[in-house]
Amino acid sequence: MIQELLANVRKHAQADNVTVVLTERDEGYGVRVSDDSVGFVPEELKPVPGHLGLTALQERASLAGG
């Protein structure tokens, strides 16, 4: 998932800097990926055929107990 997030930053964010923070939490880990991108409004995104984007990442996190 982190790899996918970083690929999305590279492809779409127009960011100069990315920070990845990995922390231990209870019986697992937490991760935060942030950047200095141009930003976007998730509700305004239109689906692109063949691209699952944030929805797929949210589903994968949920399945992993996140």
BELVEN-V618856 format. One record per residue. RES is the residue in one letter. NEAR is the number of other C-alpha atoms within 12 Angstrom. Layout:
<<RES/NEAR> <RES/NEAR>>
//
This chain:
<<M/23> <I/21> <Q/13> <E/20> <L/25> <L/22> <A/17> <N/24> <V/28> <R/18> <K/13> <H/19> <A/20> <Q/18> <A/19> <D/14> <N/16> <V/21> <T/18> <V/18> <V/14> <L/14> <T/13> <E/11> <R/10> <D/9> <E/9> <G/12> <Y/15> <G/19> <V/19> <R/17> <V/23> <S/22> <D/22> <D/17> <S/19> <V/14> <G/15> <F/14> <V/9> <P/11> <E/9> <E/8> <L/14> <K/14> <P/14> <V/10> <P/7> <G/7> <H/14> <L/17> <G/24> <L/22> <T/17> <A/17> <L/20> <Q/17> <E/15> <R/17> <A/17> <S/12> <L/10> <A/13> <G/13> <G/17>>
//
